[in-house]
Amino acid sequence: MNKILQILLALLFCATIASAAKIKGHVYDKQSGEALVGATIILEKTGKAASTGLDGSFEIKDVPAGAATIRVTYITYKTIVKEIVVLEKDNPHIKIYMESAGKDLNEVVIRATASGSNDRDARRIEQNATQVMNIVSGRSIEVSPDLTVANVMQRVSGVSIERNSNGDGQYAILRGMDKRYNYTLVNGVKIPSPDNKYRYVPLDLFPSDLLDRLEVYKTLTPNLEGDAIGGAVNMVMKNAPDHFQVNANIATGYSQLFFDRNFTSFNASGINHKSPYEINGRTYNATQADFAKGTLDYTSKKPAPNLIGSLSLGQRFFDSKLGVIVAGSYQNTYRGSNSTFYNSAVNGTDAYAVITSKSYREYSEQQKRLGLHGKVDYVFDSNNKLSLYNVYVNLKNQQLRDAVSTTYNGVYDPANGNAELGYTTRSRLTEQQIYNSTLHGDHKFFNEKFKVQWSAVYSSAKNEVPDNTTISLNGLEKNFVDTRTSLVNTSPVNRRWERNTDEDKAGYLDLTYTFKTGTGKLDVMAGGLYRDKQRSSFFNNYTLAPSAADANDRYGVDFQKYTDLNLVVSNPTGAVSNPLTYDASEKTGAGYGMLKYVGSKLEILGGVRVEHTNQGYNLLFPAGETNPAGSQVYTDVLPSATVKYHLTDKTQLHASYYKALNRPGFYEIVPGKVVNEEYQERGNPNLKRALSDNYDLRYELFPGASEQLLVGAFYKRIKDPIEYTFQADAVRGQDIYYSPGNFGTAKNYGAEIDYIKFFNKIGLKANYTYTHSRITTPKTSRRINATTGDIEAFLVDQSRPLFGQSEHIANLSLLYKDTKKGWDVQIAGAYTGPRINTVSQFLNNDLYQQGFIQMDASAEKRFKGGLSVFVKAGNILNTPTKLFIKGTNAENDRIKEELVSKGRTLIRADYYEQTYLLGLRYKFN
């Protein structure tokens, strides 16, 4: 009997399986037609359920044939109950359209859509934008491997980044246009840069978890400031949510570099932030006792683990009239690099580079990054709204660079066991900070036909490098054994103070009047801005050397005696009397007018912007300077036009023309001289602004939800482009310096494609940009004088790519998302092709950066109650930065260190190794 029952049960089970089927379908938003990601589909009375994937699709397997009921739920949407009939096979595809859950919730959805904090909303903003742009949503940033805005930027099509000395991204290059051709906005307002040299903002200042979304503008309209030939970066910070929300995370990690070696540092606690000149007065004679010993007090040990955390709190009060959000982020990380640098000199009639010495450097950097942001907005009624926004970011970078250089009888010959050694250690503390406060108003009149928007803005940016200390020693290698010997003969200890502050006060006004025109509308817009920028810059330098009695002292390799050195100050009153101690100002006034027509198929925008600039400087110690003061006053007329044609409701053509400029920075026009790395830098008071005509055409397809296909082309013609080149001093020809200049007319053009596609739980994000540019600059070549037989120099013109431009840039990210089980996984790779790193004085000797692939990964697992665990890994492939010169010569071939290969000579290689992070995230919604 039992055997009969077992057989019957087995047959019944087989029959059930045979008659079981599967149902598939998609869930959409009824109003927009967009796929909904993460909706829950429940097959009632079966215990079976599924959630929609990244493309809104779902599948439920092993469903019994016959009548069934499915229930579909999604936050802020009305629940749908649907009766279906399940066939044994070939079930029809189910399409479910969900409606917003009432008026109040509908308003919530609309506000959320405008934020761009998720991928779906970001795609809609891109689709509706007047200018050509790309957006990275807040959610994409959150689950990405990136901790700073600079690293997020590398995921955008047409964008490459410059790394700093620890391998982190720092500056963005848009469409092959160097960082100088871009500007940075916070919530649509331009912010000043703390950089002591340039206008562009170091994007590694900003923690990425403060952002709602990141926008990259690739074209301009008349209501945007005109000094962005390459484009603009707009960081849209978190906004007040419609209900109480908490978002917190804490993480820790380590750098692989410090598993392999120690972290070397100095004692920064006793650093004087003011030089002896500032503390004691102009006539004071400084002694060794006036300088803190901490910058020469070194330690070498394993660093503490990295610590990263952030917290944001937000809510709306008084029937959603008052919105408040506060957010903060703190990062304390230990990074570094191991660098090998080959110094070269140009010899021979062919002006080829010969390796003369080798320098090995170890960088150890502790970075403390703080970001704070708060916003209060109040909605008086549907026609009037005020908001007050404040943001503060601060980055402290404590860096120690330890270097040893090797020279064998004037050249680099490692086969020789007797060498001259040079030891240099630099202790540098840099603090950069930006503060912005914006009061903004939105007002509507005459049944919303007339709109007024205004902003009152105060911003400041500060950069401080106090007591930057460098010590240099001579050494000797005998029979391949090196010993540290004496301090160098000239300026063995150098202590430098640098500081600059920018303050901006600005006002913005935008007016719009709307006319109805049958099936379309016409917006007549006008407005302008006024900005008063003031800069102060301070530079002072002291050199110290041993007394005659101590000149022959010898030192070991452990540095411990350096705090007990008996030194004499060579210039006891300092060196504050220099061109880098100055005041500067820039007053910018702008006005614009434009028309925007929006029809059923066609959108047209056209207008003109006029900008007037009055920029000048005044040296505080002008003695002996040819240009103790200077100014540049000019007015630019900047027309622009944009046309969008809607082929369907999901496809459109987007064409644009705009004219833009690029202003010199204060540092670039002040006639200063300073040695920063391996060479002297000088300003150029005759430097002019650059002007550019820019053309764009893009085909845009938004098939639904978070997907897109963008295919575009661009062309730029730049008059008087600004490039840095090495030049010979007109009086002392042997002195070479690095300085900016204007060089004729340059051209830059290219094409890009951006593709995002999702297949249920799998997603693909890919983009590729081809860029080609040409600029012609004078170079020095050499020849033999037919009369004297001597080698003489002469100038020739050489065409080359623009500084920083890579011909090929590509990104590929593979995504896995399981909303039901709470998984988000991402592997992201970015390729940057070869590009010029330094423009040489000599023909065919430009220094190129080798093309590289940066590979990162991240994963997050969400649990019930709003808790999740995440991991991030950076630079998985240990991708180095390598610099090379095109070409080889026999003298370098003798060096058995794989310097010469594939027709080029290696000059520098920096290795950063991998970074790891493990953290917890908590969300309360």
N, C-alpha and C positions, 0 to 999 in steps of 0.2 A: 504493500500500500504506500509506504514512504517513497519507494522508487517511482511509483506512478505520479505522486504529488510533485516530486522533484522534476520529472519530465514535463508535467503540465506547467509548472512555474517557469521552466526554461523556455518552453514554447510561447508562453504568455509574454515573457520578457522580450523574446525575439520579435514577436508580433508588434509589441509596443515600439521597439526600436525601428522596425521596418516602417511603421506608420508615422514616426516622429519626423518633423521637418524643421526648417529654420526660416526665420523671418528677418528681413533686412529693411533698412530705411534711413531717412535723414530727418533732422529736426531743424526748422528754420524760424527766424523772426518774421511774423506775418507782415509787419509794416515795411521792413527794409529788404526782406528776402535773404538776409544773411544767415549762414549756418550758425547754430548755437553749440558751443563746445561745453561738455560737461553736464548736459541734461540727462536726467535719470528716466529710464523706460522700465516699467515693472509689468511683468506678465502675471496678472492676478491669479491667485489660487494655485500657483505652481512653485512659488519661491524663486523663480527665475527673474533676473534683471540685467540690465546693461546700461552703460553710459555712452554718450556720443563722443566720438573722437575729435581730432583737430579739424576735420572737414565736416563735422556735424553728423557723421554716419554712425549707425549702430547695427548690431547683429545679435540675435538670440538663437541659440542652437537647441536641438532636441526638444522641439515644441510639439506636443501631441496634435494630430489633425483634428479639426472641428472648430466649433465656436470658441472664441477667446476674447478676453478684455485686457487692453493695455492702458496703463496709467502713466502719463508723462508729466514730470515736474521739473521746474527750473526756477531759481531764485528771481524774484520780482516779476514772474510771469504767471498767468492763470494756469492752473492744473487742467490737463486735458485727459478725458476718459474716452476711449475709442473702442467700439466693438468691431472685431474683425473675424474672418473665417480663414482658418489655416488649412491650406491644401497639403497633401502628402509631398508634393514637389512643385517646383516652378511657381512659388508664391510671388505675387506682384510686389513691386518695390513700394514701401509705405512712405508717404510724405506727410509730415506733421508741421503745421504752422501755429506758432504760439503767440498769444496776445499779451501785452503788458497788463499787469494786475491792477487796473484802476488809474484814476487821474493822478493821485498823489505819487504812486509808484512810477507812473509814466514820467512825471517830472524828474524823479530820481534817476531814471534810466537816461533821460536826455542829458542831464548834467554829467552823469558818469561817462556817457559817450563823448562829451566834449573834452574830457580830461586826457584821453589818449593813454591811460595807464595800462590798457591791455592791447594786444595785437589787433583785435578787430576794430577797436576805436581808432588806433593809429592809422590803419589803412584807410578808414573813412576820412580822416583829416587830410591825408595825402591826396585822396581823390578829389576833395572839395577845395583844396588850397589854390590860391591864385598863382603863387610862385611855384617853381619846380623845387620839390623838397623830398627828403627822406626822413623817416621817424623811427626811433627805437623806443618801444613802449616801456613803461616802468616795470611791468611784469617780466618782459624779456631781459631787462637789466638785472632784475632780482635773481633770476635763475641762471644767469650767465656766469662765466668764470671771472668776470671783471669787477674790480673793487673801486676804480676811479673812472671819472668821465673820459680821461684820455684813452684808457684801454677800451672803453665802450666804443669810442669813435672808430677804431680799426674795423669794426663789423659793418660799417656803412659803405655802400658802393662808391667808388671813386676816392676813398679816403685812405691815406696811409699815415703812420705816426712816426715821430722821432722819439727814440728812447733817451732816457737820461743815463747817468753813469751806473745805475744799479739795474738797468734793463727794463724798468717800467716805462710805459708810454708817457710822453710829456706834452708834445705839440702835435697838432693835426695839419696835414698837407692835403688840400682839397683840389682834386682834378689836376694834380701836378703843379699847382701854384703854392709856393712856399708859404709857411706859416705867417709871414709878414703880410700876406694879401688877404687875410681873413680877420674877422672880428668876432667877439664873444658877447652874447646877451644873457641876462638872467630875467626870465619872465618878460622878454621883449625889450629890455632896457640895457643899453651898452654899459659895460663895466670897465674900469681902468685896469691896467696891468701893474703888478708889483715888480715886474722885471726891471732891472736897473739899466737895461739897454733898449728894449724894444716895446712896441705897443701890444703885441700879441700876449694873450693870457696863458700861463702854464695850466693846462687842463688837469694835471695831476693834483692840483690844489683841492679839487672838488670830489668828495666821496660820492659814489654813484647812487647810494641808497637814499639820498635826499630828493631824487628826481621823480616826477610823475612821468615825464617823457623827455627825450632828447631829440631836438629838431635840427636838421642840417639844411640850410637854404642854399640852393645852387644858382638861383637867379634873384634879382632884386626888383621891387616895385617902387614907385616914387615916395611912398610913405615910409620906406626903410632907409637908414643912413647909407650913404653912397660909397663908403671906403671899404668895399669888399669885392675885389676883383675875382678872388677865388670863391668866396661865399661867406656864410655866417653860421655860427653855432649858437643855438638858443636852448638854454637849459630851463625847462619849465618845472618849477619846484612843486612839491606836494600841495594839494589844495584841501580845504576843509571838507570832510565827507558829510553825507546827509544824515548819518547816525553815528553813534559813538564807536570809534575804532581805535585799536591799539595794534601797533606793529613793532616788534622788538626782536633783536637777534644778538647773539654773542658767539664769538668763534675764536679759535686759537690755531696756530700752525707754526711751521718752521720752514727755513730755506735749506735746501740740500747743500748749498755752499758751505754752511757752517756745521754740517755733519762732517765735512771734509777738511775744514781748517778753522782756526779760531777767528773770533771777531775782535779786531783791534780798535781801541777807542782812547779818548782822552778825558780829562776831568773838566767839564764845562761849567761846573757850579760856580766857580769864582771869576768867570769872565767879566771884565769891565765892558759895559755896553757903550761907554764913551771913552775916547782916547785921552791921554794926558793933556793934550792941548785943550780939549773941551772942559775938562775937570778943573784945570789949574790956570788957564789963561794963555794968551798968545805968546808971551815972552818966557814962559816956563821952560826950563831945561830938564827934560825927562832923564831919569836914571833907570837902571835895571829894576830897582825896587818898585817902580810904577807899573810894572807889567806882571800880570798874574802868572803863576807857575803852572796852572792847570793844563794849558794848551801844550805843554811839553812833558806832562805827566801821563805816560802811556800805560795801558793795560791790555793784555791779550788773553781772552778766555772765551768759552762758549756763551753765546747770548741767551737771554731768557726767551721763552716762546713768544711768538707774535700774539697780540691781543687786539681784537676788532669787535666793536659793538655799536648798535644804533637803536634808537627809540623814537617813535612818533605817536602822538596822541592828537585826536581830532574829533570834533563834534559840532553840530549846529544847535542853536538855542532859540528860544522865543519864536516858535512856529517857523523855524528854519530861516529867520531873518538874520541872525548873527552866526557867523561861522568862525571857528577858531582852530588853528592847527599849530603845534609846536613839534619840532623834530631836531634831533641831534645825532651826530655820528662821531666816533672816536676810533682812530687806528694807530697802534704803536707797533711798528714793524722793523725788522732787522734785515737789511738787504746788502748786497755788495757785488763785486765782480773781480775777476782775475784778468789782467790785461797785459798783453805783450805788444810793445810799440817799437818799431824799427825806424830810427831817425835816418834821414837821407840828405845828401847834398847833390847838386846838379853839376856834372862835369862834362867836359868834352864838347866838340862842335855840335854834336847831336843833342846836347842838353839832356842827357839821360840821368836818372836818379841812381846814385850809388849809396848803399847802406853803409853808414858810418858808425852807428852805435845801436845797441839794443837796450831797451828799458822794460823791466818787469814791474808792474804795479798791482797792488792789492787795495781795492776800495772796500771800506766797511762803513755802512751808513745806517743810522737809526733815524727813522722818520716818525714823527708824531703829528698826525693829521686830525684836525678838529673842524667839524662843520656844524653850524647852528642855523636854524631857519624857523621863522614864525610868521604867520599871516592871520590877520583879522579882517573880515569883510562884513559889511552890514547892508542888507537890502531894505531900503526904506519902503519902496513899492516897486511895481513892475517897471518903473521908468527911472529910478535913481538908485545907484549903488556906489558905495565907497569901500576902498580896501587899503590897508596899510601892510606893507611887506618889508621884512628885514632879513638879511642873510649875512652871516659872518663865517669866513673860512680862514684857517690858520695852518701853516705847514712849517714845522721845525725840522731841519735836516742837519744832524750832527755827523759829519763825514771826516774820516781819516784816510788819507791817501799815502801809502808807503811805497816808495819806488827805489829801484836800484838800476843804474845804467852801466853798461860795459863797453869799453873801447880798447882796442888793441893797436897801439901805435898809430892812432888817428883814424883807423878803420875798424870795422867789425869783423874779426877773424877768430872764431871760437876754437880753431885748431891750435892757436897760440895760448899757452898756459899763463903768460904774464900779461896782466891787463890793468888798465886804469879804471877804477870803479867810482861811481858817483851815487851817493845816498841822499834822497830827499824825502822828507816827511812833512805833510801839510795837515794841519788841524783846522777845520772850518765849521763854524756853526752859522747856518743860514735860516732866517725866519722871514716868511712871506705871509701876508695877510690881506684880505679884501673884505670891505664892509660896504653894504648897499642898503639904503632905506628908500622906499618908494611909496608915496601917497598917490593913489589913483582913483579917478572918478569916471563913472559911466552914467550918462543922462540921455533921456529921450523926450522929444517934444512933438506936438502936432500929430498925435496918433502914431507915434514912432517913425514919422517921416524924417525928422531932423535929429541927428545923434551927435553928441559932444563927448569926447574922451580927452582927459587931460592927466598929466603926471607931473609931480614935483619930486625931484630925485637928488639925493646926496650920496656920493660914493667916495671911498678912499681906498688907496692901495699902498702898502708899505713893504719895503724890502730892507733888511738889516743884516749885515755880515760883520759882527764885532770881533776884533782881535784875531783876524785870520792869520795864522802863524805858520811859517815855513822855515825849516832848518835844513841846511845842506852840508854834507861832508864829502871829503875826498877819501878814497880808499885805494888799495892795491891788491891785486891777485898775483900770488907767486906759486907757480906749479899747481895751478887750479885750486888753490886754497885762498879764500878772501878774508881780509881783516879790515875792520873799520878804523880809520886813522884820525885825521885832523879835520877841523872845520875848514870850509873853503876859504880862500884868501879874501874874496870880495863879498860883502853882504851875506854872511852865512846864516843869519837869522833875520827874518823879515816879518813885521807885524803890521797888519793893515786893517783899517776901519772903513767900511763903506755903508752908506745909508741913502735911501731915496724915498720920497713920499709924494704921491699924487692925490689931489683932491679935486673932485668934479662936483659942480653944482649945475643942474640942468632942469629945463622945463620943456614938456611936450604938449602939443595941442593938435587934435584931429577932429575935423568937422565933416559930417556926411549928411547930404540931403537926398532923399530917395523919391524918384518919380515913377509912377506906374505907366507902362507903355504896352498896352494890349496884353499879350501873353508873356511879356518880360518886364524888366524894371531897369532903371538907369540911376546909378549912384553918382552924385557930384561931390567930390571930396577935395578938401584943402586942409593945410595945416603946416606945422613947422616945429622947430626946436631951437633952443639956445643953450650952449654949454660953455661954462667957464672952467678951464682946467689949469691948475697951478701945480708946478712941480718944484721941489727942493732936492738938491743932491749934495752929498758930502763925501769927501774922500781924504783920507790921511794915511800916512805910511811912515814907519820907523824902521831903520836898519840897525842891527846890533852885531858887534864883532868882539872877539876876545882881546883882552889887553895884550900889550907886547910881551908881558911876562908869561902869559898863558897861551901864546900863539902856537906853541909846539905841543900842546897837550894831546894825548891820544885817548880814544874812546873805544869801548867795546861794542859788541853787536846788540846789546840788550837795551840800549837807550836810557838806562836807569840814571846815569850821571847828568842827563840833560837839564834836570831841574836845579842842579847845583852849579851850573856854568857861571863863570865870572866874566860878564860881558860889559862892554861899554857902548852907549848909544852913539852911533855915528852922526845922526842928525837930531840932536836933543830937542829942537823946537818943532820937529815933525816936518811933514811935507804937504800941509794943507793948502799951500799956495800953488794950486794946480787947476787946470781947466775943468776937472771933474767935480769941483766944488762950485755950484752954480744954482741960479734960480731960473725957471722957465715958465712960460705960460702959453696957452692955446685957447683962443676964443673962436667958437664955431657957431655960426648962425645959418639956419636952413629953412627954406619954405618950399612947398610943393603944391601942385594942383593936378588932379587926375579924374578921369571919367571911367566908370565901369558899367558895362551893359551886360545883363544876364538874360538870355532868351531860352527857349525850350531846347535848342541844340547848340547855340553859340554863346560864348562869353568873350568879351573884348575889354581890355583895360589899357589905357594909354595916358601918359602924362609926362611931366617934367619936374625935376627937382633942382633947386639952385642952392649951392653950399658956398658960404664965404668963410675963409680960414685966415686967421691972424696968429701966426706962430712965431715965438721968439725966445731968446735966451740972454742971460746977463751973467758973465763970469764975476764971481765975488773977489777973485784975486787976478786981475787982468794983466799984471806986469809982464811985459815982454811978448804978449800975444798979439798977433796981427789982427785977429777978429775977436776983440773982447766982448762984443755984443753983436747980435744978429737977429734978423726977422725975415719971415716970408709971409707975404700977404697975397692972396689970390682968390678968385671966384670961379667956380665951375658950374656949368650947365649940364645936367645929367638927364637926358631923356630916356624913357623906357616904354615898352609896349609888350603886352601879353595877349595871346589868343588861345582859347580852348574850344575845340569842336567835339561834341559828344556824338560818336558814331552810334553807340547804343547806350543803355543805362549803365553799362559796366565797362565800356571802352571809350577812350577819348584821345585826341591829339592835342599836344601842349607845345606851343611855340612861344619864344621869348627873345626880346632884345633889350639890353640895358647898357648904359655907360657908367663906369665906376672909376674911382681913383684910389691911390695908395699914398698916404702921407709918410714922410720920414719921421722917425722917432727923435726925441730930444737928444739922446745919446749920439745919434748918428750925425747931427748937424753941429754939435758942440766940438770945438777943435781940441779934443782931449787925446792923451796918449797913455795907455796902460797895458801892461803885460798880464794876461789872464791865464793862458795855458802854455803853449809852446812858442807863442809869437806875440808881437806888439800889435795892438789895435789902435786905430786913429779915427776920429770923426771927420766929416767932410761938410764944412759950412756951405758949400755950393751945391749940395745934393738937392735935386728937384723931386717933386711928386711925380708919380707915374699915373697915366691915364689909359683906360682900356675900353674897347668896344667888345661886347660879349653877346654871342648868339647861341640859342639852345633850341632843340627840337626833340620831343619825347613822345613815344607811343605808350599809352598807359592802359593796362587791362587789370580790372579788379573782379575776378570771377566770383568772389563771395568770401564771407567770413574773414579770415586773416591772410588770404592769398593775393598774390599780385604778379604781374609780369610787366616790367618797365624796360623799354629799349630806347635809348637816346643817343644824341650826338651833340657836340659843343665845339665852339670855335672862339678863340680870344686873340685880339690883336692889341698888344701892349706897347704904348709909346713911353719911352724913357724908363724902362724897367729898372728896378734897383737890385743890384747884385753886389756881393762882397768879393773882392779879388785881392791877391797879393800884389803889392806895388813896391817899386824901389824909391827910396828917398831922393828927391831932386838935388839935394846938396851933398848928402853922404850916400852915394850909390850903393855901398855895401849894406846899408840898413834897409831891411825889408819889413813892411808892415801890412796889415790887413785892414781894408777900408771899403766903405760902400761907395758906389758910383752909379751913374745912369749910362745905359748902353743902347743907344739907337732904338730900334723897334723889334720886339720879339713876337713870335706867334706860338700859340698853344692850341691844339685841337685833339679831339679824340671821340671815342664812343664807349657806351657802357650799357650793361644789361643787368637787371636785378630780378631775381626769380624766387618766389616763395610758394611752396606747394605742400599740402598735407594729405596723407593717405591714412585715414583713421588715426592710429596712434603714432605713426611715423611722420616726421616733418623734414623738409629740406629747405634750407635757405642758402642761396648761392648768388654771387655777383661777380662780374668781371669788368674791368675798365682798361681800355687801351688809350694811352696818351702819347702824343708826339709834340715836341717843342723845339724851337731853335732860337738862339740868341748869339750874336757875334760880339766878341770882346778882344781887345789887343793882348797879345802874348809875346813874351821874350824868346827869341831864338838866338843861335850863335853861328858864327862863320869865321873863317880865317881871312884876315885882311890880306889882299893880294900884294900890297906894297910892303907892309911891315912883317907879315907872317904871324902876327899876333891874333889871338882869338878875340873877337869883338861881338858885342850884343846888338841886336836890332829887333824892331817890333814888327809883328805880322798879325793879321786878323785871323781868328779861328772861330768857326761856328760849332756850337755844342748845345746840349739840352739845358734847360733852365735848372738852376740849383734846386736839388731836392726832388726833381721829377723822375718818377719811375715809368717806364714804358708799359709795364704790365702790373696790374694789381688785381688780386682775386681773393674771394672769401668763400668758404664752404662750411656750413654747419649742419650736422645731422642731429635731429631731435627725436626723442621718444617721450610721449606723454600718455599716461594712463590715469584719467581723472577718477576712475572708480577705485583704483588701488593707491592713488596718491603719488605717482612717480613722475618726475621730470628729470630727463637726462639729456645732456648736450655735449657734443664733441665739436669744437670749433677750430678751424684752421684758417690762417691769413697768410697770403703770399704777397711779398713786396719785391719787385724787380730791382735790378741795379740802379743806383742813382748817384749823382755827384754829391760828395760830402764836403769837399773843400776845393775851391777854384785856385789852381796854381798860377804863379806868375809866368811859368815857362810853358812853351808849346808842348802839347801832348803829355802833360804831367799832372792833370787833374786827378784828385783823389776820389775814387768811387767807393761806395758801399756795396758789398756783394749782396745779390738777391738772397732772400731768406724766407723760410716758412716758420711761422709762430703757431704752435699747437697748444690748445688749452682744453680743459674739460671740467664739467660740473655735474652734480646730481643732487636731487632733493627728494626725500620721502616724507609725505605728509601723514599725520596720524589724526585720530579723533581729538576734539577739543582745541583745535587750532595750533597744535604743536607739530613741528617738522624738524628733520635732521638734514643738513646739507654738507656737501664736500666740494671743494674747488681745488684744481691743480693747474698751475701755470707753467708755461715754457717746458712742456713735457719732453720735447726733443732736445733740450739744452741748446737751443739755437743761439749761436754767437753773433756778434756784430764784427764783420771783417771788412777792412778797408784795403784797397789795392790801387796800384797804378798800372794802367795798360802799357804793356811793353816789358821787355827784359833786356839784360845786358850780361856779358860774360863775367864781370866782376861780382855780380850778385849770385851767379850760378855756383860759385865756389862755396857759398854758405849752405851747409848740409842741414837745413831746417825746413825744407819744403816751402821755401818762400816763393820760388819761381815755378809757375805751372800754368798751362793753358794760355800762354802768351801774356801773363801779367805777373806783377811782383807784389807780394803781401807786405803791407805796411803796419797794420794793426789788427789784433784779434782780442775781443772782449768776451769772456764767458761768464754767465750769470747763474747757471744751473736752475733746478726746478724749485717751485714753491708749493706748499701744501697747506690746506686749511680745512678744519672740521668745525661745524657750528650747529647751534640750535636756533630755531626761529619760532616765534609765537605770534599768532594773529587772533585778535578778538574783534568780531564784526557784529 
